């Protein structure tokens, strides 16, 4: 007769990271377990902040500060870019005179329709027309043809007094006929 043996599974013990320096962080103590099973550690940042970090992120170097390093790197990149420096502290540069966000006022290189605010949704197989004014969508509709979507976008732009930055003159003249 064979004896059945039960094997107990051991939970892997987390390495003690107390006192370890990872970038700007110094590990102080264990702070629990994350949902994925990784150990969490309370860390003191050189800037004075205390944060709780996943052990895996500490070991791999994905987390090297409480967030202050990212802010400093972003600030440095911003100040070293002359075009960006010209717009610092100028909230008017975020929107056109019409109240349209600058990011959507000009046709992106990713735009394949040729018209700002008009795109094709492959999932629904329809053309979408969008227009945002002062942070709210005033147009968000789908159409069967690109011509219908362009006409809706141009009509909304006229209704809200917005210039057609992303529409070529040929398309604008064609839709007005």
KAMO-V741109 format. One line per field, one symbol per residue. ss: DSSP state (H for helix, E for strand, - for the rest). Layout:
ss->???
//
This chain:
ss->--------------------EE--EEEEEEEEE-----EEEEEEE----EEEEEHHHHHH-------HHHHHHHHHHHHH-HHHH-----HHHHE-----EHHHH------------EEEE----EEEEEEEE--EEEEEEEE--HHHHHHHHHHHHHH---------HHHHHHHH-
//
